[in-house]
């Protein structure tokens, strides 16, 4: 009953006219920003952060939170329509873009909107009911446990990749190597920079995403020499009842996985979306269709809507955007975390209530407007792709105001085109790039704390259990491979006998 009382208190603060206006403003700006390739919530919140000085605390944080949540839905739009993902929509672009090629763009975007609402709602419920105890769960994880968790993320690559398992793991390792480019945090030495100063800070995730997915896909479409415009004709938006029944279970599974893994700072929501995708490919009734343009592949992205949980519950930012949100809290003299509930209850519960209100804004306003968002894509592709390239360059340049980032994006565009010609899926590369630096950092901490002993990975219950599950999975995959190979050999032997 205390939680319900607190939620009622939060809604009384969030439902004021001023806060509703800030919420609507944040939702509108976030959606528009998310639609533009490369211009994600990071750049937008960076630009709007100085405005928080002149706005009251609750209104400023509500606006920034609205920008972040709605930009995630906008990210899904660019991922589904143009195959240009952000970190929160890497998995969504796999099946979402395939649905676009089949003329089901509206259905894919409706699915993304509904799953985003469901994932956000579940995350809000978890945050409201379990916030006081979430910190205790997260603090049970040590560096060795995080290492094991990252390895679980790498194992998920076998389900995400649309090619062979070997190709997926190879792409994942390429991503890990790309993540190690730059200055070593411990020693201060430059690694894999080839004496190029602009690589001292490493390669940006925006450059890799826009290059390997966006520019590479444009090059592939131009290379096919076909008139391509999957948005022509009538756009189907509302799914049939059988299709809608397929959305709900996958969205709920993704929400549960995201809520469990999302409480872990450092890659939790990123791992969650891959884990939810892997779970769908194992338990879904339509698991054999996932990867070729299936509703479940888009609905499972609800797992990525949990970035606020670590920040609000334990005061640790999940990613760069959450770090900016934390800066906005600190600017207002508030330290996010467990003490925030007791010290600033009106702000904490007001934000929790506002997150759900923002999700309602998304569902009521943005989803019906999908056909209007897509009207721009009815432009012939030979006219549209220069504009997409322009926004890709603008988005890359806006991060650091550095022209070298544009050149890096073009280089990754050529590399991504090569991957496509070799039938290698770049999605595992993004996973390896995001998790690689975290794996290295936690591995070094583990070795430092254990004085160089690898036994720490086995002695700790959490890491030992996770590594055991990985070993069982690898053994199971190996047995399945040899069984499949044996059955294939028997078929080949039977065919000459039949002839």
C-alpha positions in Angstrom: 0.0 0.0 0.0 2.9 2.3 0.6 4.0 2.0 -3.0 0.5 2.8 -4.3 0.4 5.8 -1.9 3.8 6.9 -3.3 2.6 6.5 -6.9 -0.5 8.6 -6.2 1.8 11.2 -4.7 4.0 11.1 -7.8 1.1 11.4 -10.2 -0.2 14.4 -8.3 3.2 16.1 -9.0 3.5 14.9 -12.6 0.0 15.8 -13.7 0.4 19.5 -13.2 -0.1 21.6 -16.3 3.6 22.7 -16.3 5.0 19.3 -16.0 2.7 17.9 -18.6 3.9 20.6 -21.0 7.5 19.7 -20.3 6.7 16.0 -20.8 5.0 16.7 -24.2 7.9 18.9 -25.2 10.5 16.3 -24.4 8.5 13.6 -26.2 8.2 15.7 -29.3 11.8 16.7 -29.4 13.0 13.2 -28.6 10.9 11.6 -31.4 12.1 14.1 -34.0 15.7 13.7 -32.9 15.5 9.9 -32.9 14.2 9.9 -36.5 17.4 11.6 -37.8 20.3 9.3 -38.3 23.1 9.9 -35.8 21.3 12.6 -33.9 20.5 10.6 -30.8 19.6 11.6 -27.3 23.2 12.1 -26.4 23.7 15.1 -28.7 20.3 16.6 -27.9 20.6 16.4 -24.1 24.1 17.8 -24.4 22.7 20.8 -26.2 19.8 21.3 -23.8 21.6 20.6 -20.6 22.4 24.4 -20.0 18.7 25.1 -20.2 18.2 23.2 -16.9 19.7 26.1 -15.0 16.7 28.3 -15.8 14.0 25.6 -15.4 12.7 24.2 -12.1 14.2 20.9 -11.1 11.2 18.6 -11.7 10.3 20.2 -15.1 13.9 20.0 -16.4 14.4 16.4 -15.5 11.0 15.5 -16.8 11.8 17.1 -20.2 15.2 15.4 -20.4 13.7 12.0 -19.5 11.0 12.5 -22.1 13.7 13.2 -24.7 15.6 10.1 -23.8 12.6 7.7 -23.8 11.0 9.1 -27.0 14.4 9.2 -28.8 14.6 5.5 -28.2 11.4 5.0 -30.1 12.7 7.4 -32.8 15.8 5.2 -32.9 13.6 2.3 -33.8 12.1 4.2 -36.7 15.5 4.9 -38.3 16.6 1.3 -37.6 13.5 -0.2 -39.1 13.1 2.1 -42.1 16.8 2.7 -43.0 18.7 0.1 -41.1 20.5 2.7 -39.1 20.5 1.6 -35.5 21.6 3.2 -32.2 22.7 1.2 -29.2 19.1 0.7 -28.1 17.9 -0.6 -31.4 20.6 -2.9 -32.7 18.4 -6.0 -32.5 15.3 -4.2 -33.7 16.9 -3.5 -37.1 17.5 -7.2 -37.8 13.9 -8.2 -38.2 12.5 -4.7 -38.5 14.4 -3.8 -41.7 13.5 -7.2 -43.2 9.8 -6.4 -42.5 10.4 -3.1 -44.3 11.7 -4.9 -47.3 8.5 -7.0 -47.3 6.3 -3.9 -47.3 5.4 -4.2 -43.6 7.0 -1.0 -42.3 3.9 0.3 -40.6 3.3 -3.0 -38.8 7.0 -3.0 -37.6 6.8 0.5 -36.3 3.5 -0.2 -34.5 5.1 -3.3 -33.0 8.0 -1.2 -31.8 5.7 1.4 -30.3 3.6 -1.2 -28.4 6.7 -3.1 -27.2 8.3 0.2 -26.1 5.2 1.0 -24.0 5.1 -2.5 -22.5 8.8 -2.5 -21.7 8.7 1.0 -20.2 5.6 0.1 -18.1 7.2 -3.0 -16.7 10.5 -1.1 -16.0 8.5 1.5 -14.1 6.7 -1.1 -12.1 10.0 -2.7 -11.2 11.5 0.6 -10.3 8.5 1.6 -8.1 8.2 -1.7 -6.2 11.8 -2.8 -6.0 13.8 0.4 -6.0 14.9 0.1 -2.3 16.2 -3.4 -2.8 17.6 -3.2 -6.3 20.8 -1.6 -5.0 21.5 -4.6 -2.8 21.1 -7.0 -5.7 23.3 -5.0 -8.0 26.1 -4.7 -5.4 26.3 -8.5 -5.2 28.0 -8.4 -8.5 31.8 -8.0 -8.5 34.2 -7.5 -11.4 34.5 -11.3 -11.9 30.7 -11.6 -12.1 30.5 -8.8 -14.6 33.2 -10.6 -16.8 31.1 -13.7 -16.8 28.0 -11.7 -17.6 29.8 -10.1 -20.6 30.8 -13.6 -21.8 27.1 -14.5 -21.6 26.5 -11.6 -24.0 29.1 -13.0 -26.4 27.4 -16.4 -26.3 24.1 -14.7 -27.3 25.8 -13.8 -30.6 25.1 -17.3 -31.9 21.3 -16.5 -31.8 21.5 -13.0 -33.1 23.7 -13.5 -36.2 21.9 -14.4 -39.4 24.9 -16.2 -40.8 27.0 -19.1 -39.3 28.0 -19.2 -35.7 31.7 -19.0 -36.7 31.1 -15.8 -38.7 29.1 -14.3 -35.7 31.9 -15.0 -33.2 34.5 -13.7 -35.7 32.5 -10.4 -36.1 32.1 -10.2 -32.3 35.9 -10.4 -31.9 36.4 -7.7 -34.5 34.1 -5.5 -32.5 36.2 -6.3 -29.3 39.4 -5.2 -31.2 37.8 -2.0 -32.4 36.7 -1.3 -28.8 40.4 -1.5 -27.7 41.4 1.3 -30.1 42.5 4.5 -28.3 44.3 5.4 -25.1 44.7 2.7 -22.4 43.1 4.0 -19.2 45.6 2.3 -16.9 48.9 2.9 -18.7 48.0 6.0 -20.8 49.6 4.4 -23.9 48.0 4.6 -27.3 46.8 1.3 -28.7 46.1 0.6 -32.4 46.1 4.3 -33.3 48.8 4.1 -36.0 50.1 7.5 -34.8 46.8 9.1 -35.9 45.8 11.7 -33.2 42.1 11.5 -34.0 42.1 7.9 -32.9 43.5 8.7 -29.4 39.9 8.8 -28.0 38.9 5.6 -29.8 36.3 5.0 -32.4 32.8 6.3 -31.8 29.8 4.0 -31.7 27.9 6.4 -33.9 30.6 6.1 -36.7 30.4 2.3 -36.6 26.6 2.1 -36.5 26.1 4.7 -39.3 28.9 3.2 -41.4 28.4 -0.5 -41.1 24.6 -0.3 -41.2 23.4 2.9 -42.8 26.0 3.8 -45.5 26.7 0.1 -46.2 23.0 -0.5 -46.8 22.7 2.5 -49.1 25.7 1.2 -51.1 24.1 -2.3 -51.3 20.8 -0.8 -52.5 22.5 1.3 -55.2 24.6 -1.7 -56.3 21.5 -3.7 -56.9 20.4 -1.2 -59.6 16.7 -1.7 -58.8 14.0 0.9 -58.2 13.6 0.4 -54.5 11.0 2.2 -52.4 9.4 -0.2 -49.9 7.1 2.6 -48.6 5.1 3.0 -51.8 1.5 1.9 -51.7 -0.8 1.7 -48.7 0.9 1.4 -45.3 -0.6 -1.2 -43.0 -0.4 0.0 -39.4 -2.9 -1.8 -37.2 -2.0 -5.6 -36.9 -4.6 -8.3 -37.1 -5.7 -10.0 -33.9 -3.4 -13.1 -34.5 -0.5 -10.7 -35.2 -1.3 -8.7 -32.0 -1.3 -11.9 -30.0 2.2 -12.6 -31.2 3.4 -9.2 -30.1 2.4 -9.4 -26.4 4.3 -12.6 -25.3 7.6 -11.4 -26.9 7.3 -7.9 -25.5 6.6 -9.3 -22.0 9.5 -11.8 -22.2 11.8 -8.9 -23.3 10.5 -6.7 -20.5 11.2 -9.4 -17.9 14.7 -10.0 -19.2 15.3 -6.3 -19.4 14.2 -5.8 -15.8 16.4 -8.6 -14.5 19.5 -7.6 -16.5 18.7 -3.8 -16.6 19.5 -3.3 -12.9 23.2 -4.1 -13.7 25.2 -1.0 -14.5 27.5 -1.3 -17.5 25.8 -2.9 -20.4 22.8 -4.4 -18.7 20.2 -3.1 -21.2 22.5 -3.8 -24.1 23.0 -7.4 -23.0 19.3 -7.6 -22.2 18.1 -7.0 -25.8 20.4 -9.6 -27.2 19.4 -12.1 -24.4 15.7 -11.4 -25.1 16.3 -12.0 -28.8 18.1 -15.3 -28.0 15.3 -16.3 -25.7 12.7 -15.7 -28.4 14.7 -17.8 -30.9 14.5 -20.7 -28.4 10.9 -20.5 -27.0 8.8 -18.6 -29.5 6.2 -20.5 -31.5 7.6 -18.7 -34.6 11.3 -19.1 -33.7 12.2 -20.4 -37.2 11.0 -17.1 -38.7 13.0 -14.8 -36.4 15.8 -13.2 -38.4 13.9 -13.0 -41.7 11.3 -10.3 -40.8 9.3 -11.6 -37.8 7.1 -9.6 -35.4 8.7 -11.3 -32.4 12.2 -10.0 -33.4 10.9 -6.4 -33.1 8.7 -6.9 -30.1 11.6 -8.3 -28.0 13.3 -4.9 -28.1 11.3 -4.0 -25.0 14.3 -5.3 -23.1 16.3 -2.1 -23.9 14.0 0.3 -22.0 15.6 -0.1 -18.6 18.5 2.3 -18.6 16.9 4.5 -15.9 16.8 1.6 -13.3 20.6 1.6 -12.4 20.6 5.4 -12.2 17.5 5.9 -10.1 18.1 2.8 -7.8 21.8 2.8 -7.1 23.1 6.1 -8.6 25.3 4.6 -11.3 24.8 5.8 -14.9 24.3 3.0 -17.4 25.7 4.8 -20.5 26.8 8.2 -21.7 23.3 9.5 -21.9 22.6 8.4 -18.3 25.8 10.2 -17.3 24.4 13.4 -18.8 21.1 12.8 -16.9 23.2 12.3 -13.7 24.9 15.6 -14.5 21.5 17.3 -14.7 20.6 15.8 -11.3 23.9 17.1 -9.8 23.4 20.6 -11.3 20.2 20.8 -9.3 21.9 19.6 -6.2 20.4 16.1 -6.2 22.4 12.9 -5.9 20.5 10.0 -7.6 20.5 6.7 -5.8 18.9 5.0 -2.8 19.0 8.2 -0.7 17.0 10.1 -3.4 13.8 8.3 -2.3 14.0 9.6 1.2 15.6 12.9 0.5 13.5 14.0 -2.5 10.4 11.8 -2.6 8.4 14.3 -4.7 11.0 14.3 -7.4 11.6 10.5 -7.4 8.0 9.5 -7.5 7.2 12.4 -9.9 9.7 11.1 -12.4 8.5 7.5 -12.0 4.9 8.7 -12.7 6.0 10.9 -15.6 7.8 8.0 -17.3 4.5 6.2 -17.6 2.8 9.3 -18.7 5.4 9.8 -21.4 4.9 6.2 -22.5 1.2 7.0 -22.9 2.1 10.1 -25.0 4.2 7.8 -27.2 1.3 5.3 -27.6 -1.5 7.8 -28.1 0.4 10.4 -30.2 3.4 8.9 -32.0 2.0 5.5 -33.0 -1.0 6.9 -35.0 1.4 9.4 -36.6 3.5 6.7 -38.1 2.0 7.0 -41.5 2.8 10.7 -41.5 6.4 10.1 -40.3 6.8 7.7 -43.2 5.4 10.1 -45.8 8.9 11.4 -46.4 10.0 8.0 -47.4 7.7 7.8 -50.3 10.2 10.0 -52.1 12.0 7.9 -54.8 15.1 6.3 -53.4 17.5 8.0 -55.9 16.4 11.3 -54.4 16.1 10.1 -50.8 19.5 8.5 -50.3 21.6 11.7 -50.7 19.5 13.2 -47.9 20.1 10.1 -45.7 23.8 10.4 -46.3 23.7 14.1 -45.5 22.0 13.4 -42.1 24.5 10.6 -41.4 27.4 13.0 -41.9 25.7 15.7 -39.8 25.0 13.2 -37.0 28.5 12.0 -36.9 30.0 15.5 -37.0 27.7 16.8 -34.3 29.1 14.4 -31.6 32.6 15.9 -31.4 32.5 18.6 -34.1 35.3 16.8 -35.8 35.5 16.2 -39.5 37.7 13.1 -39.0 34.7 11.3 -37.6 33.0 11.7 -40.9 35.9 10.1 -42.7 35.9 7.2 -40.1 32.2 6.7 -40.8 32.8 6.5 -44.5 35.6 4.0 -43.9 33.2 1.8 -41.9 30.7 2.2 -44.6 33.1 0.6 -47.1 33.9 -2.1 -44.5 30.2 -2.7 -43.8 29.6 -3.1 -47.6 32.4 -5.7 -47.7 30.8 -7.5 -44.8 27.4 -7.6 -46.7 29.1 -8.9 -49.8 30.7 -11.7 -47.7 27.3 -12.4 -46.1 28.5 -11.5 -42.6 26.1 -9.9 -40.2 27.5 -6.7 -38.6 25.2 -6.9 -35.5 27.6 -9.1 -33.5 30.3 -6.5 -34.2 28.3 -3.8 -32.4 27.8 -6.2 -29.4 31.6 -6.8 -29.2 32.4 -3.1 -29.5 30.1 -2.2 -26.7 31.0 -5.0 -24.3 34.7 -5.3 -25.2 36.0 -2.3 -23.1 33.7 -3.3 -20.2 35.1 -6.9 -20.3 38.7 -5.7 -20.3 38.1 -3.2 -17.4 36.4 -5.8 -15.2 38.9 -8.5 -16.1 41.8 -6.2 -15.0 40.0 -5.4 -11.7 39.4 -9.1 -11.1 43.1 -9.9 -11.7 44.1 -7.0 -9.4 41.8 -8.1 -6.6 42.8 -11.7 -6.8 46.5 -11.0 -7.2 46.6 -12.6 -10.6 44.7 -15.8 -9.7 42.0 -17.1 -12.2 40.3 -19.0 -9.4 38.3 -15.9 -8.6 36.1 -16.6 -11.6 35.2 -20.1 -10.3 35.1 -19.4 -6.6 32.5 -16.6 -6.7 29.0 -18.2 -6.9 27.6 -15.8 -9.5 30.5 -16.0 -12.0 30.9 -19.7 -11.4 27.3 -20.3 -12.2 27.4 -18.1 -15.3 30.6 -19.8 -16.6 29.0 -23.2 -15.9 26.0 -22.3 -18.0 28.3 -21.1 -20.8 30.2 -24.4 -20.7 26.9 -26.4 -20.8 25.7 -24.3 -23.8 28.9 -24.8 -25.7 28.8 -28.5 -25.1 25.2 -28.7 -26.2 25.9 -26.7 -29.3 28.9 -29.0 -30.1 26.8 -32.1 -29.7 24.0 -30.6 -31.9 26.6 -29.7 -34.6 28.0 -33.2 -34.8 24.5 -34.8 -34.8 23.5 -32.5 -37.6 26.6 -33.3 -39.5 26.1 -37.0 -38.9 22.5 -36.9 -40.2 23.7 -34.9 -43.2 26.3 -37.6 -44.0 23.6 -40.3 -43.8 21.4 -38.4 -46.3 24.3 -38.1 -48.7 25.0 -41.9 -48.4 21.3 -42.7 -49.0 20.9 -40.7 -52.1 23.4 -42.7 -54.3 21.8 -45.9 -53.0 18.4 -44.7 -54.1 19.6 -43.8 -57.6 
